[in-house]
Amino acid sequence: MNHPTEIPGWRDLGVDLPAVTEDQRHIGVAIPREGVRRLTQGRGQFVDDVELPRLAHVAFWRSPVAHMRITHIDRSAAQALPGVIAVVTGPEIARLCKPWVATLGHLAGIKSAPQYPLAIERATWQGEPVVAVVAETRARAEDALALLEVSWEELPAVLDTETALDAATPLIHPELGDNLCFTRSLDTGGVDEAFARPDAVVFEETYVFGRHTGVTLEPRCQIADWNPGDGKLTVWHSFQAPHMMQDLYCRQFDLSESQVRVICRDVGGSFGIKVHAYPDDFATVALAMMLGRPVKFVADRLESFVSDIHAREHRIKARIAASRAGEILAFEIDDLTGIGPYSVFPRTSGIEGNQVVNLTGGPYRHKAYRAKLNVVFQNKVPTCQYRGVGHPIACAVTEALVDGVAAKLGLDPIAFRQANVIRDDAYPATGASGIKLELLSHEACLREARRVCNYDALRAEQQALRASGVHRGIGVATLIELTNPSAAFYGVGGARIASQDGATIRLEPTGVITVSSSVGEQGQGAEAVFAQIAADAVGVELDRVRVRTGDTDTTPYGGGTWASRGAGIGGEAVLLAGRALRDNILATAQAILQRDRQGLRLRRGTIVDAASGEALLDLAELGRIAYFRSDTLPKDFTPELMVTRHYAQRDYPFIFTNGVQVSHVEVDTDTGFVKLLKHWAVEDCGRVINPMLVDEQMRGAIVQGIGGALFEECLYDSSGTLCNGNMADYLVPMAGEMPDIVVSHVQSPTRSSLLGAKGAGEAGTAGAPGAVMNAINDALAPFGVRVSSQPITPEKILRALGKI
Amino acid sequence: MNTPLDTPRTRVQVEVNGSTVVRDVECRKHLVDFLREDCGLKGSHLGCEHGVCGACTVRLDGQAVRGCLVLAAQAHGGRVETVETATPGPRLKALQDAFVEHNALQCGYCTPGMLMAALDLVERRPDADREQVRVWISGNYCRCTGYHAIVDAVCTVLERQRAGTLGEEVQA
């Protein structure tokens, strides 16, 4: 079927799978998002676009050093500046907002210290908010910051993860007894035996992953408005999980859900940055309550770099053993990661390292695996979940080891992977780390990757060019990605983060439908895929569907956007609600037409005769009668034209996806510069709802992965000051240095839902760092050197080559 | 300490999207803040406020500029075009349509600036190839798309312009 709005270049992927609705016309089709047209005309509504009467603006005085004891705050000059409304310190905010400690019950032994919206006695990282200045304009608030006089005594800063646990290292939180946030060991047994086998070939390397951060183009921002008249808090937020924030405001400020409304309209990028509870967020809410007027906080870019969560900063010692016959026998890793001075609320900062332990070696059939993880505190910006969460690290380590041992064995990287991945017919399966894998397609994806990049031709070209001094590399990364999480991710650990989501669909009197979902939109296209699913499930044209999200007052309760769950969980709820509404519409049609329900169908907005296809009743006429002429309906029948359904994935802890990426690069061995020639991604996210949107999720995520692999790093000096916290010095990938990215799809729908969709938002970030690192090392192979520290800068390449 | 207690103000007169706007503004106010706060035009966004990300790109007297690096006072007597113009020319209209068709935006925060930069390219470099498009828009960061679709969209408009199918105004 060729959908009228389908655009060339994308095939209808729906036809490859059994249909999930009676007259499936939109699911699987690349339909452009009409809903974003307003954004091309500058008619969006981002938080900073919202203005309210008596709106005040807050700016924060942040710690200029990594660790300090606050000795005195003189606010008189700041307070005296005309236009300044209030200058507020930590103890004053703490009277309204309780402190928090971010731990999870299922991360055994994880610990952190109580954290406050504004530092009380000590500030523990450069950028921690200390004093809030509220003024009539943001500019005036910043003027007043310069008039604050804060005295402090500088304390020793813990920066190096390698020495964080040494007895001689000062404790960041003396009451915790050490600088260890979380530790975990995993041992399947048989590891030493595998490495000791006489036919074992061992490859060993240490990998370093620098700190980076999300750099959402719209900074974190919010307006908090406390109405003392009705005791109600409204927060306009740029956020991924409005119900989670509603719950946290309730708990930290002793409010109930009926008092707190969180509204998320347009959100200018999120990537995991906007799913955490930040101290300045709680402070802004407290200020609104104190002042009884709306307070706007919009981070400027410089404070984003020192207050948005950072991510990564891992050092992993790793090794792999394979038999001479080419069978992977065992993996072993030792991961040390630094997370800043606090575990971040409410998801904790133990998850990324935990994921590295769970995911390393994930695609392969080996049985022996040992992992050690230490998560340590340090005086840098707190780290937490950012797109990919552990996957880019686990994948890069795994795939570098696989390449390394394949090279020792003299085997082709793709052939070696094909021989060792879990077979496509072996599911459900359990990975060596214990992860449950429902249904993956490594073999199919590797075949497709080999085909789509024309692998043999690339290899031949590589050989030919090496003779002329051109060094190209081909890097492959096989990956798994955790999506559609059950309550096993957070709920079982005591975090009040919903794993279920809901959708409400209402037939309006004119025959259009309104979908309301607890999963919101930050650009991924959630609203667009919900519209496609709803159109097919109910049986209407796409232009009759309107989608509303991002308001805790009006949407069903749910988890929101994180862990690649929006389409898989939120989409299933829409499908279930759409089918239920369709049933109710047909029941209403039966009552109006007085015809047998079995003989009725709802097709493209019209009730038709099932046998002949004859149009019997338009939805607008049905709506008119149902809503305005109930007197004409049978007395025992009431139309229910608004339905709500919820869905939680409960079959597995997570529904894993898989894919393969291939990176093609050229390394200039004189300058160390890497040119990205092309990138291929084969992905299997189950049922694809809109291939154009999946392609763009993959591409954007790949570029973020490439950013971490080649460019992005939060660089600290020896005193714990961030040296490159601005957009010019922190290198975000630009169009000119990025390659074209070709995306292919394999579809293995999950059986845990009717829809069969898995997540697609993070796999790109998961695979790119491994693929690019392998490609660079492949290019460097003739020189017998390797790089294993990301970002892989020209300097690191030249050092590896011995040129500097 | 140089913090001004009473920041000096100046009167500016600017033609914004075809309408004349007269406002008294602080001398230190940037053009993009003037557009957002004094003209109510929220379409130009602030991504970095130090001239790198390109989200605030607008056109001043036909020249693409960073709205965060130009003062409102510098635009006095000038002509400013933003993405909100009620009567987009055929090139801008074609770019807006192509961005939707190719899904060349996700969150849409960078999009107004990206479109103004692309408009500049389509006018000044009608023969640009794919590589040149990539280089041209490298002053505008997009954190969502990976750029591929943006490049596709701009190239489509360039091709249509070269084929003479963008609309009469451009032909003339």
Contacts between the chains, C-beta under 8 A, distances in Angstrom:
chain1	res1	chain2	res2	distance
A	7	B	101	5.9
A	7	B	102	7.9
A	32	B	100	5.2
A	32	B	101	5.2
A	32	B	102	7.8
A	32	B	103	6.3
A	33	B	100	6.9
A	33	B	103	6.5
A	34	B	100	7.1
A	36	B	100	6.2
A	36	B	105	5.8
A	36	B	108	5.9
A	37	B	96	7.2
A	37	B	100	5.3
A	39	B	105	6.0
A	39	B	108	3.0
A	39	B	111	5.4
A	40	B	83	7.3
A	40	B	95	7.9
A	40	B	96	4.1
A	40	B	99	5.1
A	40	B	100	6.3
A	40	B	105	6.8
A	40	B	108	7.4
A	40	B	111	5.8
A	40	B	112	7.9
A	40	B	115	6.4
A	41	B	43	7.2
A	41	B	83	6.4
A	41	B	84	6.5
A	41	B	88	7.9
A	41	B	96	6.5
A	42	B	41	7.2
A	42	B	42	7.0
A	42	B	43	1.9
A	42	B	44	7.0
A	42	B	82	6.4
A	42	B	83	4.2
A	42	B	84	4.1
A	42	B	112	4.7
A	43	B	43	6.9
A	43	B	84	7.2
A	44	B	42	7.9
A	44	B	43	7.8
A	44	B	108	5.5
A	44	B	109	7.9
A	45	B	42	7.7
A	46	B	42	7.6
A	46	B	45	7.1
A	46	B	109	6.7
A	48	B	36	7.9
A	48	B	42	7.8
A	48	B	45	7.9
A	48	B	46	7.1
A	49	B	36	7.8
A	49	B	42	3.9
A	81	B	3	7.4
A	81	B	5	6.9
A	82	B	5	6.7
A	82	B	6	7.7
A	139	B	26	7.4
A	139	B	28	7.6
A	143	B	3	4.9
A	143	B	4	7.2
A	144	B	3	7.9
A	146	B	1	6.3
A	146	B	3	5.0
A	147	B	1	6.8
A	147	B	3	6.0
A	214	B	143	7.8
A	215	B	143	5.9
A	216	B	107	8.0
A	216	B	109	8.0
A	216	B	143	6.3
A	217	B	45	7.6
A	217	B	47	4.7
A	217	B	53	6.4
A	217	B	55	6.0
A	217	B	107	7.2
A	217	B	109	4.5
A	217	B	110	5.2
A	217	B	141	6.3
A	217	B	142	7.3
A	217	B	143	5.0
A	217	B	144	7.9
A	218	B	45	6.9
A	218	B	47	7.2
A	218	B	107	7.1
A	218	B	109	4.5
A	219	B	47	7.8
A	266	B	107	7.3
A	266	B	108	6.7
A	266	B	109	7.8
A	267	B	107	6.4
A	268	B	45	7.2
A	268	B	107	4.9
A	268	B	108	7.4
A	268	B	109	3.2
A	269	B	106	7.6
A	269	B	107	4.6
A	269	B	109	6.2
A	269	B	143	5.1
A	269	B	144	5.7
A	270	B	107	7.8
A	271	B	143	7.3
A	300	B	49	5.9
A	301	B	47	7.0
A	301	B	48	4.2
A	301	B	49	6.1
A	301	B	50	6.8
A	301	B	53	7.8
A	522	B	106	8.0
A	522	B	107	5.8
A	523	B	105	7.5
A	523	B	106	3.2
A	523	B	107	3.2
A	523	B	108	6.7
A	523	B	144	5.0
A	524	B	106	6.5
A	525	B	103	7.6
A	525	B	106	7.3
A	692	B	103	5.1
A	693	B	103	6.5
A	695	B	149	8.0
A	696	B	103	5.2
A	696	B	106	6.5
A	696	B	144	7.8
A	696	B	145	5.7
A	696	B	146	7.2
A	696	B	148	7.9
A	696	B	149	5.7
A	699	B	145	6.5
A	699	B	146	3.4
A	699	B	147	7.9
A	699	B	148	5.0
A	699	B	149	7.2
A	700	B	106	6.5
A	700	B	143	7.6
A	700	B	144	4.8
A	700	B	145	5.1
A	700	B	146	4.4
A	701	B	146	7.6
A	702	B	146	6.0
A	703	B	145	7.9
A	703	B	146	3.8
A	703	B	147	6.9
A	704	B	143	7.4
A	726	B	48	7.5
A	726	B	50	6.2
A	726	B	52	7.6
A	727	B	47	7.6
A	727	B	48	4.1
A	727	B	50	6.3
A	727	B	52	3.8
A	727	B	53	5.5
A	727	B	141	7.6
A	728	B	50	6.8
A	728	B	51	8.0
A	728	B	52	5.0
A	732	B	53	7.9
A	732	B	141	5.3
A	732	B	143	6.8
A	734	B	138	4.1
A	734	B	139	7.9
A	734	B	141	6.8
A	734	B	147	8.0
A	735	B	133	7.8
A	735	B	134	4.5
A	735	B	135	7.5
A	735	B	137	4.8
A	735	B	138	5.0
A	735	B	140	7.7
A	735	B	142	7.6
A	735	B	147	4.1
A	735	B	150	7.0
A	735	B	151	6.6
A	736	B	134	4.7
A	736	B	135	4.5
A	736	B	137	8.0
A	736	B	138	3.9
A	737	B	138	7.6
A	738	B	134	7.4
A	738	B	146	6.5
A	738	B	147	5.2
A	738	B	148	7.6
A	740	B	148	5.9
A	740	B	151	7.9
A	741	B	146	6.1
A	741	B	148	5.3
A	764	B	146	7.9
